[in-house]
Amino acid sequence: MSAVLSLRQVSKVYGAGNAAVHALRQVDLTVDGGELVAVMGPSGSGKSTLLTIAGSLEEPTDGEVLVCGDDVSTMSTDAQARMRRRAIGFVFQDLNLLAGLSAVENVALPLELDGVGARAARAAGMRVLEELGLAERAAAFPDDLSGGERQRVAIARAVVGDRRLLLADEPTGALDSANGEAVMRMLRAACKRGIAGVMVTHDAQLASWADRVVFLRDGRIVDQTASTGPDAMLAGDVAP
Amino acid sequence: MTATTATPPSTDRPAPRRAPGGGLPARRAVIRWAVRLFRREWRQQVLTLTLLTIAVIGATFAVSATYNMASSSDATFGRADHLLRLDGGDPAVLDSRLAAARAWFGTIDAIGHHYVAVPGLFDPVDVRAQNPDGAYGAPMLALRQGRYPAGAGEIAITDGVARTLRTGLGRRVSLDGHDRLVVGVVENPKDLADEFALVDVAHADPPQTVTVLVAGDQASLEAFRNTIDGPLVRESRPAMTRTVIAAVTLALATVGLLLVSLVAAAGFIVVAQRRLRQLGMLAAMGATRRHLRLVMLANGTVVGAVAAVLGTTIGVAAWLLVAERVETAAGHRIDRFDLPWATLGAEMVLAVATATAAAWWPARAIARTPIMRALSARPPRPRPARRTALAGAGLLAAGVTCLVLSGGTRPLLISAGTLSTAVGVLCIGPAAIRLLAAARGRMPVAVRLALTDLVRYQARAGAALAAISLAVGISVAIVAGSAAAEAHTRRTAGLGNLADSTLLVRIGRPNNPVIPEHTPAQLASLQAQIDQIAHNLGTPAVTPLDMAVVASYTDPGQNGSSQPGHPAVEIGTPLADGQTMTSYPLYAATPELLHRYGLDGAAVAPDTDVLTIHTGPLELGNIPERNVHPKTQALPDTGYSSMPNSLVTANMMARHGWQPARVAWLIEADHPLTGQELATARDLAASAGLTVESHREQASLTTLRTGAVAAGALLALGILAMTVGLIRGEAAGDLRTLTATGAPRRVRRTLTATTSGALALLGAVLGLAGAYLALVSVLHRDLDALTDVPVAHLAATTVGLPMLAAIAGWLLAGREPSSLSRRRLD
């Protein structure tokens, strides 16, 4: 698989002078298609900053961010927005869905923003929801969905279309263990389809679903380990 | 649950060809979301919606009312462009002129008038011969009951004539020796005061005068006039049609709508802040800045559209309800559905446009907020206030310049100046907030925190302050402006129209430029009635008032509805257009009248033409000659507006061959007249067809001022309610910390009270300053008008409003906000 995400010598500094905070220091990270990478580290280590820079939600102070080979950090804001619509999907801990839109409309929204007609976008969204077992909840609004269902709809929205990169920030943080595992199965399955995934988590057990675990401390990658967990977990010994 | 095993995305598949910004589908999706959000959260925008709706209701009603209430020139012209008044004294001349008019204009519509004197009545009855289906006169005639007369022995009459002659439908009436059956009740629907009797054209007596309605341009009319020997009385339909009046009303309403939209902008900023996280999420999904702006703009458009539809519907419904009831006041029939629909449509479009424009600034600000800042619901960093303040100062300077240059008479400059000044004051708001916060040094901790939060949440606080300043500014402008207008009226009208011991008894209607002819017997009869009136008032001084008339000119009668007479010579100030002038009554300087002013004949210079209180270029009107500028001499000013203030000398009258014609009597008692005395005088005058003018109390605008203060305060409190809760909700973290450290409930109350009180105080001060700045600029040539300061009303605004806001904040902050324990997600 080719690299979907490449961070090269990426640094991020908030503030200036004495108040400067180095959130990331010369981070190098490559994630291939089909690979799920978990990012762990203590609070303030730069995990979320790494994710937002990878997703072009923030600009790095220094370094390069390549998504599907394109340098995101040199793109215009509109081009970055187009990149997010077409290649990057986000899953946040909470507030993932837009109130006022049904589940399927939420899923279809990135496609519509990219110029796909409403009917075609909704059909594509419906297909993803069916694949994720949420077809019956397609017409429900976020207020009527449970926390687990909301996260699953968020994942559906993050993978709809030809997404290459899925970025998840504590995706199970607000869920109970059963729903958390269900969400992890979905992330894993999405990566199996060729999507590169990066997930920030505090939970070591959830990190074991990843192919690789990256440890951050004070803005630097201090360790990377290959996980042996996912295949064993997907073998069926852990109840969904 | 099923793990999916779908086909992996092909990485080398070319990207589909779509519009870079998502094109129409993206815009449609964004607008759909915005509309859904509005449906979910319309209650949060109810104040903005209400304000816009009220503005649209006001505009709709005002446009509908002015369009229908404006006296229509159709009352005189029907469908014609011009009218000619022909004398019927010589039937041969009349016929030749009618033939000439028909040959010149093609279609004409002739209406014959025969004035019939009725014993016991001062005014004759106008017996009219008019074709109900006339080409141009049809709109001037309508059948209320019965049918039109169709024979020599039939007649139709108006309600007024029926009352005067004490007759009615189905009864017989005798006029000028003809006994006729009343077969119908008619009216001029465009002028209900037009009283007449209608006879069959084929069986009418020879007319004394004929009104000829014609169509064509002004040049054609003047060319026709040149073909006629001798004078030809002609009038053209005034250019100021009711459609134009409605359009002017709409233009004025637009200024109001724009001011309201500034308040609406504050409301939209609050909405934008509430949606910050959701908009951040949308941006994270790949929405461009244009998409983000579109969300807010669509919201503004939806609010504007709802307000436009609601406001127009309610405004039209209100008009339909009251339309019939105002017919009497309007003086003409009103077709309640005859509305300027195109103007109303333009007003709806305008309402949507202004609401959309009001959402532009918040939309722009929100689209520029960094995505992570939006996702964490942190408001944008406060911008340095200095730049905005500088822009505000520039706008204030521009506004003041426009207002000064307007001289209070140029609507375009006044509108531009008002808007520029208003926006300038609003721009100074953030600097004012910082200035107030800078003074927090030694204040209690809760007050310090509240003032700090105003700076931290400057966007919201600034928007609220802008809206409050505007509400207070409009209120203060009304309060101070009405006080200035009262002062101006007192000074220009002096002591009012007349002293409370004086009566002005006029023959006929006031301001009628045609003086009816009276026989010596008629004048003697009127004089006897005046003597009777004077007798009832003790021993008053009675001064007859004459006007100068051009005896060689005979006017057949205004609108053909009153008796013929001679035009009175007028004096006036020519206006800029060179065609019209502001005219004043010109009385004959009789020895009795001069004596009334303490003058005698010797005091008047031999070459003086006119004695007057007026200054500047003066010109005489209603005379055969043009550009006659009289030599004037100052007349002592009585201070009363209805007293004779311009007198033409006997020399001038003799030189031009003008004749004096009796028009009124000035009766001055030695005591203030009682209500009973006035009533008796009016009854006596009415029985002789005279009209009485007496001292009028000058209307007070106190109620208007009180209403303006109340409305401004209510609006300001509504804005505060909308904003303060939001600011305090954002600062819930501080409150949580304070509570954890043992701060009592009083601290929470103080925080809210200070926030709302401070915003109200700043709004009151800025609004007051802005309003007075604008007024001083407009009235810079007449600053004396502003010396009467309505202290009570202004104190209620500047002191009462902040106190009320602080007290309300204190009382309402007792309950623990939900945000203390649970953060709002959106």
Contacts between the chains, C-beta under 8 A, distances in Angstrom:
chain1	res1	chain2	res2	distance
A	2	B	11	6.8
A	33	B	8	7.5
A	33	B	11	6.5
A	34	B	8	7.1
A	52	B	372	5.7
A	55	B	284	7.2
A	57	B	283	7.9
A	57	B	284	5.9
A	57	B	371	4.6
A	57	B	372	5.5
A	57	B	375	7.6
A	58	B	370	7.4
A	58	B	371	7.5
A	58	B	372	5.5
A	68	B	11	7.3
A	77	B	288	7.4
A	77	B	289	6.5
A	78	B	20	6.8
A	78	B	21	6.9
A	78	B	288	5.2
A	78	B	289	7.6
A	81	B	283	7.2
A	81	B	286	5.0
A	81	B	287	6.4
A	81	B	288	4.5
A	81	B	289	7.9
A	82	B	20	6.3
A	82	B	286	6.7
A	82	B	288	7.9
A	83	B	286	7.6
A	84	B	284	6.7
A	84	B	285	6.6
A	84	B	286	3.8
A	85	B	22	7.4
A	85	B	285	6.9
A	85	B	286	2.9
A	85	B	287	8.0
A	86	B	15	6.5
A	86	B	286	7.4
A	88	B	286	7.7
A	90	B	284	5.1
A	90	B	285	7.2
A	92	B	281	7.8
A	92	B	375	7.6
A	94	B	825	7.0
A	95	B	277	5.7
A	95	B	278	7.6
A	95	B	281	6.4
A	95	B	375	7.8
A	95	B	825	5.4
A	95	B	826	7.2
A	96	B	281	7.3
A	98	B	33	6.3
A	98	B	278	5.7
A	98	B	281	6.3
A	98	B	282	6.7
A	99	B	37	7.1
A	99	B	40	6.5
A	99	B	278	6.7
A	99	B	826	5.9
A	100	B	33	5.8
A	100	B	36	3.5
A	100	B	37	4.7
A	100	B	39	7.6
A	100	B	40	5.4
A	101	B	32	8.0
A	101	B	33	5.9
A	101	B	36	6.6
A	105	B	32	8.0
A	109	B	29	6.1
A	109	B	33	7.8
A	109	B	282	7.9
A	109	B	285	6.2
A	110	B	285	5.1
A	110	B	286	5.7
A	112	B	22	7.3
A	112	B	25	5.1
A	112	B	26	6.0
A	112	B	28	7.3
A	112	B	29	3.7
A	113	B	22	4.9
A	113	B	26	4.7
A	113	B	29	6.3
A	113	B	30	7.6
A	113	B	285	6.6
A	113	B	286	5.4
A	113	B	287	5.6
A	113	B	291	6.5
A	114	B	18	5.8
A	114	B	22	5.5
A	114	B	26	7.0
A	114	B	286	6.9
A	115	B	18	3.4
A	115	B	19	5.0
A	115	B	21	8.0
A	115	B	22	4.5
A	115	B	23	4.6
A	115	B	24	7.9
A	115	B	25	5.3
A	115	B	26	6.0
A	116	B	16	8.0
A	116	B	18	7.2
A	116	B	25	6.0
A	117	B	25	5.3
A	118	B	25	6.3
A	118	B	28	6.5
A	118	B	29	6.8
A	121	B	25	7.2
A	121	B	29	7.9
A	131	B	2	7.7
A	131	B	4	4.5
A	131	B	6	6.1
A	132	B	1	8.0
A	132	B	4	6.9
A	133	B	1	5.3
A	133	B	2	6.0
A	157	B	285	7.5
A	162	B	9	4.7
A	162	B	10	7.7
A	162	B	13	7.1
A	162	B	15	7.9
A	163	B	9	7.1
A	164	B	9	6.7
A	164	B	11	6.8
A	182	B	1	5.8
A	185	B	1	6.6
A	185	B	3	5.9
A	186	B	4	7.8
A	188	B	3	7.6
A	189	B	3	4.5
A	189	B	4	4.7
A	189	B	5	7.5
A	190	B	4	7.6
A	192	B	3	7.7
A	192	B	4	7.9
A	192	B	5	7.1
A	192	B	8	7.9
A	193	B	4	6.9
A	193	B	5	7.7
A	193	B	6	5.4
A	193	B	7	7.1
A	193	B	8	4.7
A	193	B	9	6.9
A	194	B	8	2.9
A	194	B	9	5.4
A	194	B	11	7.4
A	195	B	8	7.8
A	195	B	9	7.0
A	234	B	3	7.2
A	240	B	1	5.1
